[in-house]
Amino acid sequence: MSTITNDDLERQAPSPTSPSDASLASATTPAPDKEEELREKFCVSFGQDDPENPLNWSRAKRWYITIFAGILAVNSTFSSSAPAGIIQGLIEEWHMSSEVTTLLISLFVVGYCVGPLLWGPLSEQYGRRPIFLFSFFGYTCMSIGCALAPNVGALLTFRLLAGLFASCPLGNSGAVIAEVWDVGTRGKAMSVFALAPFAGPALGPIVGGYMHVAGVHWRWLFWVLTIFAGVCLVGIFFTLPETYSPAILARMAAAKREQTGDIRYYAPIEQAETTWKAQINNIVGRPFKILFTEPMLIAITLYMSFIYGCMYLLFQAFPIVFTIGHHLNAGASGLMFLPLFLGGVFGALVTLFYTNPGYQRLMEEYSPNPVPPERRLAMACVGGPMIVVAFFWFGWTSFPEISFWAPMMSASFLGCAIVFIFLPLMNYIVDAYLRVAASALAANTVVRSLFGAGFPLFANQMYEKLNPRWASTLLGCIALLLVPIPFVLIRFGPRLRMKSKYAPTHVPTVASPSSPH
């Protein structure tokens, strides 16, 4: 959910010139101040209360855009997990092994690894709207390919490509929301949007499972995904305006040139460096250079990636516990994911009505200085132990003779804890790596998606060989080792940021506000 662009945050200041150079330049270049003033005159920008500025749109329009951006993200994550409910139908028709059927989910999530590195920079060059249109058109076509796939190889290939195109909302939807809201309201909007990554994976197996129970052929699941993607594509075309301010200004500059016939009118994005070498460096080189040189970012990325991987691992673990152990059909087994979604809703509500108002008070308390990033981490300190409890709870209540309600409700703890961990850590990355936040978030997204794709591949073997009790205990113990990360960042974060090459150089103290009341 990158909310900060590379162009805005990572542009370096020009190097200073010596007095002799300045005098020589003044001798050869007439009136530089006047020339600069002339350039500013023809630079197109938003005026006060400009209706073209997304921040000046009506609240109803901006809330519609927020909800619609969330639906686009739900569409993507719903499609990632939906095949978990129709796996039995594929096994019966094509005699696929359980490992191959797992690839229907893993390969889709592999697309998430590449997509954010592609769609984010492209949207910063051409605007959010055209990239949404292109990606959802591709996503719809790939979903049709899945529905018509003649064999296993074709189905897996189309799933991989569908994940690549469907990954667009994972980063760009968050950017859209950030572009239409001011800082004070953005936290509320992001809290609502935070449900999307958990609502989709939780609801997908329910729909797929009941379609299998109803006797519907497995291909109809992919037709449902096609219809969902197609409806969203139509919604993008007719109702989603451009929200990326540099792209809006470029459109305004083009209109100004056409109206006046004066080609000197320009928008800042039209002056930006767009060489392929620079683009490749921004897309691939810089995110991983930052990741591998920043201990804080490595720790946060490992924590978030482990939790994200565990969420996708559940799509293999739950059928072992509920379908095999408790003899539930595919539809009822899919319902076991519902507490995961409800727990996420509860976590988002706590963030919306408790955490966000508290942070707004901190903004007033620390004004005019920024709030230290470490003040974001309180809820992550709560969410970490909740993850550990959820795994131990799920594992040691997974005996077939114990009611399925016991392990099912552990997912509610897990869903709530994921929101408590993800939102603070994402905000911490933005606050701590302000100048290079876009690259830091891109690296985090890629590694997280790799974990999401890889964990389901060994879930079956782990839960069958260790049994659900000890497999879940192993995950709980690993989660326990990661619990101290937000505590360590609260204690040593300011010192680490002072030594960082990429974090802002000004580090206000955490203990007390830097300005008097």
PyMOL commands that set and color helices and strands:
alter all, ss='L'
color gray80, all
select helices_A, chain A and resi 6-9+19-28+32-42+54-56+59-85+87-94+98-126+128-148+152-166+168-180+183-193+196-213+219-239+245-260+268-271+276-293+295-325+330-335+338-366+373-376+378-396+405-432+434-465+467-482+484-499
alter helices_A, ss='H'
color red, helices_A
deselect
rebuild
show_as cartoon
